[in-house]
């Protein structure tokens, strides 16, 4: 390895020749860029530029060679010194000295000047959408404070010799503005939560079923790779049957996704548990879910091309006892070479899980993920048994009822495109697509997304006191199940709420629906939307309109006729009289609501003859015929 550097580098020396020899030394030593960065103290971006022949100083080359067990001969050292004027960047500002926004602006100007790149060249080098030249121009001119993402991408692309955490700390000092005139006498302190704080996450209110749903969400997100079509997510949840009755029981959740390599997995876990802006599958919801389920969490992941699994274990009680934040990184040989995906094992379960609870979990997940399960983009099994989707038991789209204004269909589709919006990656708020900075946090890290409200409002084949209402979905998961808030109208003048549906038969209802609104922000436990957000209010206006559902009440308060999908279904199906006029099964004398509900149970049990609405329809038709014959 040493000889190869000496013999081939001397004649016809060039930066590319030196770089190739350094890269060969790295490969022979079997050292990754991450390991090389740890040994040499240089950032991975600096090392990558050196080993690909873009820029390399003598100091960097010597550090790489030494770390790889090679050495540079005198000719190479002398050649690198003579190339120093353009190979080594000029002296740059130490980010540790940045205290104000002005200091940060000056440091960015120096970095850009030293690179000799134009803003357009910088934008192209970073990649599409990462460093927009207009946004960078505003930052270096002091018109905007750069977001953390923008600043880190800026220094990573240009290379500064300092790691990301140092620049992030510098930005934080500049933005806070509370330490002007201070001098830093020590290295920046990395603040991470104590093991006790991590344990307390398990006390945050989140049902056990929602904990599993949060992990399913993580796995579904992991099956989406940029630039590739989403994979069908196959997720298995397996409880340890031998010790399921003891508190030391365990559960394993696994997917068939692309998996993560070592660097990606360790970064995801460190971001998820130690703070920071989560770009991977883990986040606060994952932390709460796993800590709520048990005390020891093991994450194992591998990509298909890897020969080993990367394994990380968080033993919360042990960490709390020792007071140390330490996560060992292990590897495990694959049994099957082409195996891949991510696996989470939680032991020391807080609550015992018996088979009856497994059945309840299957029912819960089948309801929560009904749409992706029945559309074929998701498959879940619990203890080896497949989760079946909870199908909507509704009248067919071809069914309708006659009204004065025309026939009203039993199902009304919704597909409304909204204006594109700029979403802030820092605070998750949104605004008009033309925004250059977030109006909430001043961040420049904005992403323009398309927004659309899709779904349907329909009529169930039976009435029930609880089993009705509208499901609202976010990325395939039901955030609100059978929500009934849309059935009430709030008078903006008196701020009083009036229930409009149902008003008959002991408040039994049958109006249902499924509305997809992926653009609305949700709570971190994913149990509700942010109902005060303009996005939610826009969905309310689309689904139920602004005025009352009842035309007479709307007229009394000065509202025009409510033309929303929910209002149309309400006018067609608010009454529960038997017969085809209302699509209510009867026996010729009265409505047979109890029997129709039992047929609904047979529908959900999968009995073939109850899958269509024909039995309900014939009962309504028979009622009308009996009544007609009696008359």
GUKOLVO-934349 format. One record per residue (C-alpha): y negated, x, z negated. Coordinates in steps of 0.05 Angstrom, whole numbers, plus 32768, in hexadecimal, padded with zeros to 4 digits. Last residue first. Layout:
N
    c2    c1    c3
     Y     X     Z
...
//
This chain:
631
    c2    c1    c3
  7FF5  77E3  8005
  8037  77F8  7FE8
  804B  7819  8029
  800A  7841  802B
  8013  785A  7FE4
  805A  7871  7FF3
  8043  7894  8032
  800A  78B7  800E
  8038  78D0  7FD7
  806A  78E8  800A
  8035  7912  802D
  8021  7934  7FEB
  806A  7942  7FDB
  8076  795A  8023
  803C  798B  801D
  8055  79A8  7FDB
  809A  79B3  7FF9
  807C  79D1  8039
  804F  7A04  8016
  8079  7A3E  802C
  809F  7A6C  7FFB
  80C1  7A32  7FD8
  80FE  7A2D  8005
  810C  7A78  7FFD
  810F  7A7C  7FB0
  80E7  7ABC  7FA2
  80DF  7AB2  7F57
  8094  7AAC  7F63
  80A0  7A6F  7F90
  80D0  7A52  7F5C
  8099  7A58  7F28
  8069  7A35  7F57
  809C  79FD  7F60
  8097  79F5  7F14
  804B  79ED  7F1D
  8056  79B5  7F50
  8084  7992  7F1E
  804F  7994  7EE8
  8018  797C  7F17
  803E  793F  7F31
  8002  7914  7F45
  800B  78C9  7F3A
  802C  788B  7F56
  8048  789E  7F9A
  806A  78DC  7F7F
  8031  790E  7F88
  8021  7953  7FA2
  7FD6  7964  7FA7
  7FB9  797A  7FEA
  7F77  7956  7FDD
  7F78  7923  8015
  7FC3  7931  801D
  7FD4  790A  7FDF
  7FC9  790D  7F94
  7F83  790D  7F75
  7F6F  7952  7F5C
  7F26  7956  7F71
  7F02  7999  7F7A
  7F26  79A8  7FBB
  7EF8  799F  7FF6
  7EB4  79A6  7FD5
  7ECE  79E0  7FAB
  7EEB  7A04  7FE7
  7EA7  7A00  800A
  7E82  7A16  7FCB
  7EB1  7A52  7FC4
  7EA6  7A67  800D
  7E5A  7A63  8005
  7E32  7A2C  8028
  7E0D  7A11  7FEB
  7DE2  79D8  8003
  7D99  79E8  7FF5
  7D82  79F0  7FAD
  7D4C  79C5  7F8D
  7D6B  79BC  7F48
  7D80  7974  7F55
  7D99  7986  7F9A
  7DC5  79BC  7F7D
  7DE1  798C  7F49
  7DF3  795A  7F7F
  7E11  798F  7FAC
  7E41  79A9  7F76
  7E4B  79F4  7F80
  7E08  7A04  7F5F
  7DD9  7A35  7F81
  7DDC  7A80  7F8D
  7E19  7A86  7FB9
  7E62  7A86  7FA2
  7E84  7AC0  7FC7
  7E49  7AE2  7FEA
  7E16  7ADA  7FB2
  7E49  7AF2  7F7F
  7E58  7B2E  7FAA
  7E0D  7B40  7FAD
  7E09  7B3A  7F61
  7E42  7B6B  7F5A
  7E1F  7B9E  7F87
  7DDC  7B95  7F64
  7DFD  7BAD  7F23
  7DFA  7B82  7EE6
  7E43  7B70  7EEC
  7E5B  7BB8  7EE9
  7EA2  7BA5  7EFA
  7ED8  7B99  7EC6
  7F19  7BB3  7EAA
  7F18  7BF6  7ECF
  7F1A  7C1E  7E8D
  7EE1  7C4A  7EAA
  7EB9  7C0A  7EB9
  7EB3  7BF8  7F02
  7E7E  7C07  7F38
  7E7E  7BD6  7F73
  7E8F  7BF4  7FB7
  7ED8  7BE1  7FBA
  7ECA  7B96  7FBC
  7F09  7B73  7FD1
  7F0B  7B28  7FC0
  7F4B  7B01  7FB4
  7F46  7AB7  7FA6
  7F5C  7A7B  7F7D
  7F47  7A33  7F75
  7F7F  7A0D  7F50
  7F61  79F6  7F0E
  7F73  79D3  7ECE
  7F38  79C3  7EA1
  7F5A  798B  7E7C
  7F69  7962  7EBA
  7F23  7965  7EDA
  7EE4  7990  7ED4
  7EFD  79D0  7EF3
  7ECD  79EA  7F09
  7E82  79E3  7F00
  7E76  7A03  7EBC
  7E2A  7A06  7EB0
  7E09  7A45  7E94
  7DC4  7A43  7E75
  7D8D  7A74  7E85
  7D5B  7A3A  7E85
  7D38  7A4E  7EC6
  7D6F  7A79  7EE4
  7DA2  7A40  7EDD
  7DE5  7A63  7EDA
  7E1F  7A45  7F02
  7E67  7A4A  7EEA
  7EA5  7A4C  7F16
  7E96  7A94  7F2B
  7EA7  7AAC  7EE4
  7EEE  7A94  7EEB
  7F11  7AD7  7EF7
  7F5A  7AD0  7F09
  7F64  7B1B  7F00
  7F26  7B48  7EFF
  7F30  7B92  7F10
  7F6A  7B84  7F3F
  7F7E  7BC5  7F5F
  7F7B  7BD0  7FAB
  7F3E  7BFD  7FAB
  7F18  7BCD  7F7E
  7F31  7B86  7F7E
  7F13  7B44  7F64
  7F46  7B0D  7F56
  7F2A  7AC6  7F55
  7F3F  7A8E  7F27
  7F7F  7A68  7F17
  7FB9  7A70  7EE7
  7F96  7A5B  7EA7
  7F98  7A0F  7EA1
  7FC5  7A08  7EDE
  7FC5  79DF  7F1E
  7FF6  79E7  7F57
  7FF6  79FB  7FA1
  7FBD  7A2C  7F97
  7F7E  7A23  7FC1
  7F59  7A5A  7FE4
  7F20  7A8D  7FE4
  7F2A  7ACA  800F
  7F20  7B15  8014
  7EEC  7B47  802B
  7EA9  7B62  8012
  7E93  7B9F  8039
  7E6C  7BDE  802A
  7E67  7C1C  8055
  7E59  7C5C  8031
  7E20  7C8F  8031
  7E2D  7CC9  8001
  7DF7  7CE3  7FD3
  7DF6  7D25  7FAD
  7DAB  7D2D  7FAB
  7DA9  7D19  7F61
  7D68  7CFD  7F47
  7D8E  7CD9  7F0F
  7D80  7C8F  7F19
  7D5A  7C8C  7F5C
  7D8D  7CB9  7F7B
  7D6E  7CE8  7FAF
  7D68  7CE6  7FFB
  7D6D  7C9B  8000
  7D75  7C7E  8046
  7DB6  7C5B  8036
  7D94  7C2E  8004
  7DAB  7C36  7FBC
  7DE9  7C44  7F93
  7DFB  7C59  7F4D
  7E39  7C83  7F40
  7E15  7CB4  7F11
  7E24  7CF7  7F32
  7E44  7CE5  7F74
  7E09  7CB7  7F85
  7E1B  7C82  7FB8
  7DEC  7C76  7FF3
  7DF7  7C30  800F
  7E0B  7C12  8052
  7DF3  7BCB  805A
  7E25  7B95  8049
  7E5E  7B7D  8076
  7E7A  7B39  8065
  7EC3  7B26  8070
  7ED8  7AE7  804A
  7F11  7ABA  805E
  7F15  7A70  804A
  7F59  7A53  8037
  7F6A  7A0A  802D
  7F3E  79F8  8069
  7F07  79C3  8062
  7F05  798F  8099
  7EC0  7975  80AC
  7E7E  7963  808A
  7E9A  7921  8072
  7ED9  7941  8058
  7F21  7947  8072
  7F51  7977  8050
  7F6F  79B6  806E
  7FB1  79DB  8076
  7FB8  7A11  80AC
  7FA4  7A48  807C
  7FE3  7A39  8054
  7FDD  7A1F  800D
  7FDF  7A54  7FD8
  8012  7A75  7FAB
  7FF2  7ABB  7FAA
  8029  7AF0  7FA6
  8034  7B19  7F67
  804F  7B59  7F85
  8096  7B70  7F73
  809F  7BB0  7F4C
  80E1  7BD2  7F5F
  8113  7BE2  7F28
  8127  7C2B  7F19
  8108  7C2D  7ED4
  80C6  7C12  7EF0
  80BE  7C16  7F3B
  807D  7C15  7F63
  8071  7C12  7FAE
  802C  7C14  7FCD
  8010  7C0F  8014
  8040  7BD7  8028
  800E  7B9D  802C
  8034  7B78  7FF5
  802E  7BB1  7FC4
  7FE7  7BC4  7FD9
  7FCF  7B7C  7FCB
  7FF8  7B6B  7F8D
  7FE2  7BA9  7F67
  7FCD  7B88  7F26
  8000  7B50  7F2B
  803C  7B7B  7F3A
  8023  7BAD  7F07
  8023  7B79  7ED1
  8067  7B5C  7EE3
  8086  7BA1  7EE5
  8066  7BB2  7EA2
  8082  7B72  7E83
  80C8  7B85  7E9B
  80C0  7BCB  7E7D
  80AA  7BAB  7E3C
  80EB  7B85  7E3A
  8110  7BC6  7E47
  80F3  7BE6  7E08
  80B6  7C13  7E02
  80A4  7C2D  7DBD
  8059  7C34  7DB0
  8031  7C74  7DA5
  805D  7C9B  7DD4
  806D  7CE3  7DBE
  8078  7CF7  7E05
  8050  7CEC  7E45
  806B  7D0A  7E86
  803E  7D0B  7EC3
  805C  7D1D  7F07
  8037  7D30  7F47
  8053  7D36  7F8D
  8082  7D64  7FB4
  80CB  7D73  7FC2
  80D9  7D98  8003
  80FF  7DD1  7FE1
  812A  7DA4  7FB6
  8139  7DC2  7F72
  80F3  7DDE  7F6C
  80E8  7E18  7F3D
  80BA  7E0C  7F02
  8077  7E2C  7EF6
  804D  7E2E  7EB7
  8003  7E2A  7EA6
  7FF7  7E28  7E5B
  7FBC  7DFC  7E45
  7F92  7E19  7E0D
  7F59  7DFA  7DE6
  7F66  7E12  7DA0
  7F5D  7DEE  7D5E
  7FA4  7E01  7D4B
  7FB6  7DBE  7D2C
  7F8F  7D95  7D5F
  7FAF  7DBC  7D98
  7FF4  7DAF  7D7C
  7FE5  7D65  7D75
  7FC8  7D61  7DBC
  8000  7D85  7DE0
  7FE3  7D8A  7E26
  8016  7DA6  7E56
  800B  7DC2  7E9C
  8042  7DCE  7ECF
  803C  7DEA  7F16
  807B  7DDB  7F3D
  809A  7E11  7F67
  80AC  7E22  7FB0
  806B  7E07  7FCC
  8068  7DEC  8013
  8072  7DA4  7FFC
  803A  7DA6  7FCA
  8049  7DA9  7F80
  8036  7D85  7F40
  804B  7D7F  7EF7
  801E  7D62  7EC1
  8038  7D61  7E79
  8015  7D36  7E45
  8026  7D37  7DFB
  8008  7D05  7DCA
  8019  7CC2  7DEA
  8001  7C84  7E0F
  7FB8  7C83  7DFA
  7FB1  7CCD  7E08
  7FCC  7CC2  7E4E
  7FA0  7C86  7E5D
  7F60  7CA2  7E3D
  7F64  7CE3  7E63
  7F77  7CC2  7EA5
  7F3C  7C92  7E9E
  7F0D  7CCC  7E8F
  7F21  7CF1  7ECF
  7F5C  7D0A  7EF6
  7F68  7D01  7F40
  7F39  7D38  7F56
  7EEF  7D3B  7F61
  7EDC  7D31  7F18
  7E97  7D49  7F05
  7E9C  7D71  7EC6
  7EBF  7D65  7E84
  7EF5  7D8D  7E61
  7F2F  7D5D  7E68
  7F29  7D43  7EAF
  7F05  7D80  7ECA
  7F38  7DB0  7EAC
  7F72  7D85  7EC3
  7F58  7D80  7F0B
  7F47  7DCA  7F0D
  7F8D  7DDD  7EF4
  7FAC  7DAF  7F28
  7F82  7DC8  7F62
  7F8D  7E11  7F52
  7FD8  7E0A  7F49
  7FE5  7DE1  7F88
  7FE2  7D96  7F87
  8010  7D5E  7F9F
  8014  7D3E  7FE3
  8027  7CFB  7FC4
  806D  7CE3  7FB3
  805B  7CCA  7F6E
  8074  7CD2  7F27
  806A  7CB2  7EE3
  8099  7CC9  7EAB
  809C  7CA7  7E68
  80B1  7CC3  7E25
  80CC  7CAB  7DE2
  80BB  7CD0  7DA3
  80A6  7C8F  7D82
  80EE  7C78  7D83
  810C  7C3B  7DA6
  8107  7C5A  7DEB
  8132  7C95  7DD5
  816D  7C92  7E05
  8149  7C67  7E39
  8112  7C9B  7E47
  80E1  7C71  7E6E
  80D8  7C78  7EB9
  809C  7C66  7EE3
  80A2  7C72  7F2E
  806B  7C73  7F62
  8074  7C71  7FAD
  802E  7C73  7FCD
  8031  7C68  8018
  8007  7CA1  8033
  7FBF  7C99  8047
  7FAF  7CB3  808D
  7F95  7CFA  808D
  7F50  7D19  8093
  7F46  7D1F  8048
  7F87  7D13  8022
  7F95  7CD0  8002
  7FD7  7CCE  7FDC
  7FB4  7CEA  7F9E
  7F89  7CAB  7F9A
  7FC8  7C80  7F94
  7FE1  7CAF  7F5E
  7FA2  7CA9  7F35
  7FA1  7C5E  7F3C
  7FEA  7C5B  7F24
  7FD4  7C84  7EE8
  7F9D  7C52  7ED8
  7FCF  7C19  7EE0
  7FFD  7C3A  7EAD
  7FC4  7C3C  7E7A
  7FB2  7BF4  7E8C
  7FF8  7BDF  7E76
  7FEF  7C04  7E34
  7FAD  7BE0  7E27
  7F6E  7C09  7E25
  7F40  7C0C  7DE8
  7F2F  7C54  7DD8
  7F5C  7C6F  7DA1
  7F81  7C9E  7DD1
  7F40  7CC1  7DE0
  7F40  7CD5  7D96
  7F75  7D09  7DA7
  7F47  7D2B  7DD9
  7F10  7D2D  7DA5
  7F3F  7D4D  7D73
  7F53  7D81  7DA7
  7F0A  7D95  7DAA
  7EE2  7D83  7DE7
  7ECA  7DBE  7E12
  7E88  7DE2  7E11
  7E85  7E24  7E37
  7E50  7E4F  7E17
  7E23  7E76  7E45
  7E22  7EC1  7E35
  7DF2  7ED6  7DFE
  7DA9  7EE9  7DF6
  7D8A  7EB5  7E25
  7D3F  7EB6  7E22
  7D16  7E79  7E12
  7CD2  7E6E  7E33
  7CE3  7E29  7E4C
  7D1E  7E0E  7E25
  7D15  7DC3  7E29
  7D0F  7DBE  7E75
  7D51  7D99  7E79
  7D55  7DA3  7EC5
  7D4C  7DEE  7EC3
  7D7D  7DF8  7E8A
  7DB1  7DCC  7EAD
  7DA7  7DF1  7EEE
  7DB5  7E34  7ECC
  7DF3  7E18  7EAB
  7E0E  7E02  7EEF
  7DFD  7E46  7F0C
  7E25  7E69  7ED4
  7E5F  7E37  7EDB
  7E63  7E45  7F26
  7E70  7E8F  7F20
  7E3E  7EC6  7F2E
  7E3F  7EF9  7F67
  7E0F  7ECD  7F8F
  7E34  7EB9  7FCE
  7E10  7E92  8004
  7E43  7E59  800B
  7E54  7E58  7FC1
  7E0A  7E5B  7FAD
  7DF9  7E1E  7FD7
  7E39  7DF7  7FC7
  7E2A  7E02  7F7D
  7DE2  7DEB  7F86
  7DF5  7DAD  7FAD
  7E2B  7D98  7F7C
  7DFD  7DA2  7F40
  7DC7  7D78  7F61
  7D8B  7D9D  7F7C
  7D47  7D8C  7F5C
  7D1C  7D70  7F93
  7CD9  7D82  7FB1
  7CDD  7DCA  7F99
  7CDC  7DEA  7FDD
  7D23  7E04  7FD4
  7D3C  7DBE  7FC3
  7D17  7D9A  7FFB
  7D32  7DCB  802E
  7D79  7DC2  8013
  7D74  7D77  801C
  7D59  7D7D  8063
  7D8E  7DB1  8075
  7DC8  7D87  805E
  7DF5  7DB4  8033
  7E3A  7D92  802D
  7E34  7D5D  8064
  7E5A  7D83  8099
  7E70  7DC8  8084
  7E51  7E01  805B
  7E48  7E30  8097
  7E29  7DFA  80C2
  7DF6  7DE6  808D
  7DE5  7E2F  8080
  7DDA  7E3B  80CA
  7DAB  7E00  80CD
  7D85  7E17  8090
  7D7D  7E5B  80B1
  7DA6  7E95  8098
  7D8B  7EDA  8085
  7DBA  7ED7  8048
  7D87  7EFC  801D
  7D52  7EC7  802C
  7D81  7E8F  8018
  7D92  7EB0  7FD7
  7D4A  7EC0  7FC8
  7D32  7E79  7FD6
  7D69  7E5D  7FA9
  7D53  7E8B  7F70
  7D0A  7E76  7F79
  7D1C  7E2C  7F74
  7D45  7E38  7F36
  7D0D  7E5F  7F15
  7CDC  7E28  7F27
  7D0A  7DF4  7F08
  7D07  7E1C  7EC8
  7D33  7E4B  7E9F
  7D58  7E76  7ED1
  7D68  7EBB  7EB4
  7DB3  7EAF  7EB0
  7DB1  7E9F  7EFA
  7DA4  7EE9  7F08
  7D76  7EEB  7F45
  7D90  7F13  7F7F
  7D8C  7F5B  7F93
  7D99  7F61  7FDD
  7DDD  7F4D  7FF8
  7E0F  7F84  8006
  7E2A  7F8B  804D
  7DE7  7F91  8070
  7DC8  7FCD  804E
  7E0B  7FE2  8031
  7E28  7FF9  8072
  7E1F  8043  8060
  7E40  8037  801D
  7E7B  8014  803D
  7E86  8050  806B
  7E84  8080  8031
  7EB7  8059  8009
  7EE4  8052  8046
  7EE1  809C  8054
  7EEF  80AD  800B
  7F30  8087  8009
  7F35  8041  7FEB
  7F6D  8034  7FB9
  7FA7  8003  7FB3
  7FC6  7FE1  7F76
  7FAD  7F9C  7F8A
  7F79  7F99  7F52
  7F61  7FDF  7F64
  7F59  7FCD  7FAD
  7F33  7F8E  7F9D
  7F04  7FB1  7F6D
  7EF8  7FEA  7F9E
  7EE7  7FB9  7FD6
  7EB8  7F92  7FAA
  7E92  7FD0  7F94
  7E8E  7FEC  7FDA
  7E6E  7FAC  7FF3
  7E8F  7F79  8020
  7E75  7F43  804E
  7E96  7F1A  8085
  7ED6  7F42  808F
  7F08  7F0D  8077
  7F1A  7F33  8037
  7ED2  7F3D  8022
  7EBD  7EF6  8031
  7EF9  7EDC  800A
  7EE9  7F09  7FCF
  7EA1  7EF0  7FCA
  7EB9  7EA7  7FD0
  7EEE  7EB3  7F9A
  7EB9  7ECC  7F69
  7EBB  7F13  7F51
  7ED5  7F27  7F0C
  7F09  7F54  7F2A
  7F47  7F3D  7F04
  7F35  7EF3  7EFF
  7F1D  7EEF  7F47
  7F5D  7F10  7F5F
  7F86  7EDD  7F39
  7F60  7EA4  7F5B
  7F64  7EC6  7F9F
  7FB0  7ECB  7F96
  7FD3  7F0D  7F8A
  8016  7F1C  7FAC
  8009  7F68  7FA9
  801D  7F6D  7FF2
  7FEF  7F33  8003
  7FB4  7F52  7FDE
  7FC0  7F96  7FFF
  7FC3  7F75  8043
  7F81  7F52  8034
  7F61  7F94  8022
  7F7C  7FB4  8061
  7F62  7F7B  808C
  7F1E  7F7E  806B
  7F18  7FC9  8078
  7F28  7FC0  80C1
  7EF9  7F84  80C8
  7EC0  7FAB  80A8
  7EC9  7FE2  80DB
  7EE7  8028  80DB
  7F00  8044  811D
  7F2C  8077  80FA
  7F2B  8076  80AE
  7F49  8031  809E
  7F8E  803A  80BA
  7FA5  8076  8091
  7F82  806B  804E
  7F8E  8021  8045
  7FD7  8024  805B
  7FE3  8060  802E
  7FD0  8039  7FEF
  8000  8000  8000
//
